[in-house]
Amino acid sequence: MRVGPHTESEQVALLDYCQSDVDALPKLLDKMIGQIDVPRSLLRGRYMRAIATMEHTGVPIDTDILGGLRAQWPTIPSKLIERVDPRGEVFDGRTFKADRWARYLVCHNIAWPKLPSGSLMLDDETFRQAAKRHPMLVGKWRELRHTLGQMRLSDLAVGADGRNRCLLSPFQSRTGRNQPSNSRFIFGPRCCGWRVALWSSEVLDFAPPSTMPYPWKAQPKQSTKRLRMHKQQCVRRRLLCWVVSSWKRMPRS
């Protein structure tokens, strides 16, 4: 099945295909009824109905800001790096330099784990743990590296109506949670748990309650732990707010 939009005949063919699956379900249920957990199956069915509503409704997007970010996307990473590392202590252009990072660690007397080869461990988890121990010295570098690695806009699926829609892939994770595309969904990456990337929050267009993809009162609430996390990530928020505000102030041709 190709990506839409589809012709009228293709739409009819797709509906007929889906109907054939539905027509076969009663016979399948007769064979499985003694082997399945009916209450939980009904619960999963109710959830699939909710998922269908969310996928159909989509998430409202501020297309003006999104268009501006996409237009400036090639320059945004460089601006972020210049903001955090104006003297080139760690970065060479857009490249994180391991030798410069090693000098930075020695200069600030920070112990850092190494690989069996003797090279520094530079994965995100190592940076995350180090940022907890040294929030002022490591925190901004971890947030910058993490932000640069998560900034994806080219594949974000936004329709002509300004709504972000993609397959939410329910029950795909080992724990049974949703596992939508990290690049096509505005709440990705790592969307399980509905974690909003701070840069993506800049393009969300929070519309009236009736237009949201799930009940307004059921909107995800920030827990105390999440609020603490947001405070710890204030460096990234300030950086990206600065980028967006800078774009808004740019003269239009």
RADAFEN-V40220 format. One record per residue. N is the residue number from 1. RES is the residue in three letters. SS is DSSP state (H for helix, E for strand, L for the rest). PSI is psi in whole degrees, 0 to 359 (NA if undefined). Layout:
n: <N,N>
res: <RES,RES>
ss: <SS,SS>
psi: <PSI,PSI>
This chain:
n: <1,2,3,4,5,6,7,8,9,10,11,12,13,14,15,16,17,18,19,20,21,22,23,24,25,26,27,28,29,30,31,32,33,34,35,36,37,38,39,40,41,42,43,44,45,46,47,48,49,50,51,52,53,54,55,56,57,58,59,60,61,62,63,64,65,66,67,68,69,70,71,72,73,74,75,76,77,78,79,80,81,82,83,84,85,86,87,88,89,90,91,92,93,94,95,96,97,98,99,100,101,102,103,104,105,106,107,108,109,110,111,112,113,114,115,116,117,118,119,120,121,122,123,124,125,126,127,128,129,130,131,132,133,134,135,136,137,138,139,140,141,142,143,144,145,146,147,148,149,150,151,152,153,154,155,156,157,158,159,160,161,162,163,164,165,166,167,168,169,170,171,172,173,174,175,176,177,178,179,180,181,182,183,184,185,186,187,188,189,190,191,192,193,194,195,196,197,198,199,200,201,202,203,204,205,206,207,208,209,210,211,212,213,214,215,216,217,218,219,220,221,222,223,224,225,226,227,228,229,230,231,232,233,234,235,236,237,238,239,240,241,242,243,244,245,246,247,248,249,250,251,252,253>
res: <MET,ARG,VAL,GLY,PRO,HIS,THR,GLU,SER,GLU,GLN,VAL,ALA,LEU,LEU,ASP,TYR,CYS,GLN,SER,ASP,VAL,ASP,ALA,LEU,PRO,LYS,LEU,LEU,ASP,LYS,MET,ILE,GLY,GLN,ILE,ASP,VAL,PRO,ARG,SER,LEU,LEU,ARG,GLY,ARG,TYR,MET,ARG,ALA,ILE,ALA,THR,MET,GLU,HIS,THR,GLY,VAL,PRO,ILE,ASP,THR,ASP,ILE,LEU,GLY,GLY,LEU,ARG,ALA,GLN,TRP,PRO,THR,ILE,PRO,SER,LYS,LEU,ILE,GLU,ARG,VAL,ASP,PRO,ARG,GLY,GLU,VAL,PHE,ASP,GLY,ARG,THR,PHE,LYS,ALA,ASP,ARG,TRP,ALA,ARG,TYR,LEU,VAL,CYS,HIS,ASN,ILE,ALA,TRP,PRO,LYS,LEU,PRO,SER,GLY,SER,LEU,MET,LEU,ASP,ASP,GLU,THR,PHE,ARG,GLN,ALA,ALA,LYS,ARG,HIS,PRO,MET,LEU,VAL,GLY,LYS,TRP,ARG,GLU,LEU,ARG,HIS,THR,LEU,GLY,GLN,MET,ARG,LEU,SER,ASP,LEU,ALA,VAL,GLY,ALA,ASP,GLY,ARG,ASN,ARG,CYS,LEU,LEU,SER,PRO,PHE,GLN,SER,ARG,THR,GLY,ARG,ASN,GLN,PRO,SER,ASN,SER,ARG,PHE,ILE,PHE,GLY,PRO,ARG,CYS,CYS,GLY,TRP,ARG,VAL,ALA,LEU,TRP,SER,SER,GLU,VAL,LEU,ASP,PHE,ALA,PRO,PRO,SER,THR,MET,PRO,TYR,PRO,TRP,LYS,ALA,GLN,PRO,LYS,GLN,SER,THR,LYS,ARG,LEU,ARG,MET,HIS,LYS,GLN,GLN,CYS,VAL,ARG,ARG,ARG,LEU,LEU,CYS,TRP,VAL,VAL,SER,SER,TRP,LYS,ARG,MET,PRO,ARG,SER>
ss: <L,L,L,L,L,L,L,H,H,H,H,H,H,H,H,H,H,H,H,H,H,H,H,H,H,H,H,H,H,H,H,H,L,L,L,L,L,H,H,H,H,H,H,H,H,H,H,H,H,H,H,H,H,H,H,H,H,L,E,E,E,L,H,H,H,H,H,H,H,H,H,H,H,H,H,H,H,H,H,H,H,H,H,H,L,L,L,L,L,L,E,E,L,L,E,E,L,H,H,H,H,H,H,H,H,H,H,L,L,L,L,L,L,E,L,L,L,L,L,E,L,L,L,H,H,H,H,H,H,H,H,H,H,L,L,L,L,L,H,H,H,H,H,H,H,H,H,H,H,H,L,L,L,L,L,L,L,E,L,L,L,L,E,E,L,L,L,L,L,L,L,L,L,L,L,L,L,L,L,L,L,L,L,L,L,L,L,L,L,L,L,L,L,L,L,L,L,L,L,H,H,H,L,E,L,L,L,L,H,H,H,L,L,L,L,H,H,H,L,L,L,L,L,H,H,H,H,H,H,H,H,H,L,H,H,H,H,H,H,H,H,H,H,H,H,H,H,H,H,L,L,L,L>
psi: <124,163,141,181,154,153,168,319,323,321,317,317,320,318,320,321,314,321,325,324,318,318,331,344,317,319,321,321,320,324,332,351,328,359,359,159,97,312,316,329,319,323,316,324,320,322,322,325,319,319,318,320,317,317,322,319,318,179,125,136,139,97,336,311,319,317,320,319,319,322,325,2,319,334,344,314,319,322,321,316,317,326,320,323,64,334,0,38,322,324,146,97,239,6,126,123,119,323,323,324,321,318,322,318,317,317,324,9,50,123,139,132,153,159,163,333,348,351,153,143,121,20,162,324,320,316,322,316,320,325,331,323,325,69,324,329,329,334,313,326,320,316,322,311,317,317,314,325,339,354,103,124,337,327,1,123,105,124,179,339,7,26,137,120,139,169,125,348,64,149,17,332,166,332,4,10,172,151,65,172,133,327,338,347,132,334,4,171,174,56,340,128,0,44,122,121,136,324,325,337,341,336,359,136,95,105,176,155,322,344,359,155,352,163,137,317,343,10,141,132,148,121,169,320,317,324,319,320,320,324,320,335,19,334,313,320,314,320,311,327,323,319,313,316,326,318,319,331,351,139,140,139,NA>
